[in-house]
């Protein structure tokens, strides 16, 4: 009787472990062939527009239902400045690429209409929403190599989100963020 109980428990334990391993493999497989987007948001010459590029690098088709530009410290705390609805919804098959352009004047106008308040450490964000409700975020960046010589003057509006949205320059502030151990001075 004791051998039967041991065999029963070992069999149940083995079945449980193999089930969990199978579930883990399925999750791993779904992630490897799942829906993944690569988003790039940058300013290019003549520095009067924001170019948003989206590529489906996953193994399944993705339908983009919404493309938004927001302003805030972090992506989950941002306020939506502008929502792009032209050419949407847009279906991207595996390896497909899509580009959208937002003009600076349109963002400044939308920020003024929404009474957007300027703040320290705020960035410009791009939010892509799929039809399933999933969201992907990317902070807008400017290529540092373009900020040289005569290009610097033309790139100033895109260096920070504040300038991009037409806000005046904020005075320097001593940072009290925990990650800034020495309390660096942040100047915009």
VEXKE-93123 format. One record per residue (C-alpha): residue number from 1; residue in one letter; x, z, y. Coordinates in Angstrom, 3 decimals. Each point is the difference from the previous one (the first is absolute). Layout:
! residues N
     k   r         c1         c3         c2
   NUM   A          X          Z          Y
...
This chain:
! residues 188
     k   r         c1         c3         c2
     1   X      0.000      0.000      0.000
     2   X      2.831      0.808      2.396
     3   X      1.592     -3.436     -0.540
     4   X     -3.328     -1.683      0.725
     5   X     -0.356      1.904      3.297
     6   X      3.544     -0.908      1.039
     7   X     -0.552     -3.657     -0.876
     8   X     -3.283      0.007      1.940
     9   X      1.604      1.482      3.110
    10   X      3.021     -2.317     -0.201
    11   X     -2.313     -2.987     -0.392
    12   X     -2.112      1.051      2.985
    13   X      3.111      0.624      2.091
    14   X      1.447     -3.410     -0.965
    15   X     -3.266     -1.755      0.845
    16   X     -0.143      1.730      3.398
    17   X      3.605     -0.898      0.864
    18   X     -0.433     -3.625     -1.082
    19   X     -3.209     -0.284      2.044
    20   X      1.736      1.318      3.127
    21   X      2.928     -2.372     -0.551
    22   X     -2.427     -2.923     -0.334
    23   X     -1.767      0.989      3.230
    24   X      3.376      0.268      1.739
    25   X      0.952     -3.491     -1.209
    26   X     -3.298     -1.439      1.237
    27   X      0.451      1.576      3.438
    28   X      3.593     -1.243      0.148
    29   X     -1.111     -3.507     -0.974
    30   X     -2.836     -0.053      2.543
    31   X      2.412      1.063      2.736
    32   X      2.546     -2.652     -0.926
    33   X     -2.577     -2.810      0.145
    34   X     -2.265      1.627      2.585
    35   X     -0.869     -0.912      3.542
    36   X      2.990      0.362      2.298
    37   X      0.460     -1.356      3.488
    38   X      3.187     -0.413      1.980
    39   X     -0.772      0.296      3.710
    40   X      2.318     -0.915      2.856
    41   X     -0.992      0.575      3.618
    42   X      2.486     -1.079      2.633
    43   X      0.439     -1.421      3.474
    44   X      1.590     -3.415      0.314
    45   X      1.013     -2.157      2.910
    46   X     -1.437     -0.610      2.584
    47   X     -0.940      3.699     -0.439
    48   X     -3.627     -0.376      1.010
    49   X     -1.494      0.386     -3.470
    50   X      0.044      2.117     -3.105
    51   X      0.401     -1.931     -3.259
    52   X     -1.494      1.571     -3.130
    53   X      1.057     -1.492     -3.328
    54   X     -1.608      1.032     -3.291
    55   X      1.166     -1.057     -3.452
    56   X     -1.611      0.834     -3.324
    57   X      2.918      1.125     -2.192
    58   X     -2.264      1.442     -2.693
    59   X     -1.256     -1.644     -3.130
    60   X     -3.680     -0.101      0.993
    61   X     -1.940     -1.711      2.808
    62   X     -0.767      2.028      3.129
    63   X     -2.740     -0.595      2.548
    64   X      0.795      1.283      3.492
    65   X     -3.199      1.156      1.671
    66   X      1.436      1.521      3.176
    67   X      3.176     -0.195      2.065
    68   X      0.407      2.634      2.726
    69   X      2.601      1.071      2.547
    70   X      0.117      3.727      0.733
    71   X      1.933      2.494      2.138
    72   X      1.082      3.492     -1.051
    73   X      2.698      2.310     -1.324
    74   X     -0.742     -0.731     -3.654
    75   X     -2.102     -2.665     -1.642
    76   X     -2.698      2.432     -1.123
    77   X     -0.295      1.483      3.539
    78   X     -0.174     -3.228      1.968
    79   X     -2.757     -1.358      2.184
    80   X     -0.995     -3.613     -0.528
    81   X      0.953     -2.153      2.978
    82   X     -1.131     -3.379     -1.240
    83   X     -1.649     -1.464     -3.074
    84   X      0.650     -3.600     -0.932
    85   X     -2.998     -1.676     -1.567
    86   X      0.807     -3.688      0.276
    87   X      0.873     -1.678     -3.302
    88   X     -1.196      3.041     -1.986
    89   X     -0.657      0.689     -2.791
    90   X      3.165     -1.681     -1.276
    91   X      0.770     -0.270     -3.719
    92   X      3.662      0.075     -1.021
    93   X      0.954     -1.052     -3.501
    94   X      3.248      1.164     -1.600
    95   X      2.893     -1.077      2.254
    96   X     -2.256     -1.198      2.855
    97   X      1.087      0.576      3.603
    98   X     -2.147      0.379      3.127
    99   X      0.945      0.331      3.657
   100   X     -2.064      1.260      2.921
   101   X      0.936      0.228      3.671
   102   X     -1.169      2.602      2.540
   103   X      0.729     -0.590      3.663
   104   X      1.346      2.832      2.127
   105   X     -2.580     -0.551      2.751
   106   X     -2.822      0.466     -2.533
   107   X      1.467      3.326     -1.174
   108   X      0.456      1.273      3.568
   109   X     -3.605     -0.927      0.818
   110   X     -1.317      1.700     -3.178
   111   X      2.046      3.165      0.678
   112   X     -1.428      0.252      3.518
   113   X     -3.557     -0.557     -1.246
   114   X      0.380      2.806     -2.550
   115   X      1.639      2.368      2.536
   116   X      2.984      0.445     -2.286
   117   X      2.088      3.028      1.003
   118   X      3.766     -0.336      0.003
   119   X      2.006      2.522     -2.012
   120   X      3.485      0.864     -1.158
   121   X      1.223     -1.317     -3.367
   122   X     -2.886     -2.488     -0.251
   123   X      0.518     -3.333     -1.712
   124   X     -1.896     -3.206     -0.419
   125   X     -1.397     -0.469     -3.549
   126   X     -1.480     -2.870     -1.948
   127   X     -2.704      0.880     -2.543
   128   X     -1.097     -2.410     -2.719
   129   X     -3.180      0.835     -1.936
   130   X     -1.024     -1.628     -3.231
   131   X     -3.548     -0.566     -1.218
   132   X      0.398      2.926     -2.415
   133   X      0.610      2.393      2.897
   134   X      3.745      0.339     -0.569
   135   X      2.186      0.083      3.108
   136   X      3.603     -0.907      0.694
   137   X      1.868      1.041      3.163
   138   X      3.109     -1.271      1.753
   139   X      1.570      1.109      3.279
   140   X      0.754     -2.815      2.444
   141   X      3.709     -0.577      0.419
   142   X      2.219     -2.078      2.215
   143   X      3.155     -1.538     -1.423
   144   X      2.885      1.967      1.598
   145   X      2.327     -2.995      0.059
   146   X     -2.174     -1.749      2.579
   147   X      0.526      2.748      2.577
   148   X      3.181     -1.444      1.472
   149   X      0.948     -1.468      3.342
   150   X     -2.673     -2.163      1.585
   151   X     -2.424      0.676     -2.872
   152   X     -0.167      3.705      0.815
   153   X     -2.093     -0.587      3.134
   154   X     -2.540     -2.119     -1.898
   155   X     -0.120      2.444     -2.958
   156   X     -0.683      3.148      2.051
   157   X     -3.805     -0.175     -0.470
   158   X      0.455      0.071     -3.781
   159   X      2.554      2.776     -0.384
   160   X     -2.634      2.738     -0.264
   161   X     -3.709      0.051     -0.539
   162   X     -0.541      1.597      3.399
   163   X      1.558     -2.909      1.808
   164   X     -1.748     -2.437     -2.302
   165   X     -3.364      1.433      1.004
   166   X      0.928      0.011      3.683
   167   X      0.472      3.745      0.398
   168   X      2.469      1.286      2.605
   169   X      3.275      1.500     -1.195
   170   X     -0.217      3.679     -0.981
   171   X      2.684      2.427      1.169
   172   X      2.499      1.221     -2.643
   173   X     -1.140      2.911     -2.133
   174   X      1.927      2.448     -2.151
   175   X     -1.205     -0.443     -3.557
   176   X     -1.201      3.000     -1.955
   177   X     -0.570     -1.900     -3.227
   178   X      1.373      1.836     -3.052
   179   X      1.926     -3.129     -1.017
   180   X      1.901      0.010      3.293
   181   X      2.254      2.979     -0.649
   182   X      1.903     -0.203      3.267
   183   X     -3.020     -0.664      2.237
   184   X      1.062     -3.487      1.036
   185   X     -1.285     -1.394      3.270
   186   X     -2.428     -2.819     -0.603
   187   X     -0.105     -2.471      2.841
   188   X     -2.171     -3.064     -0.029
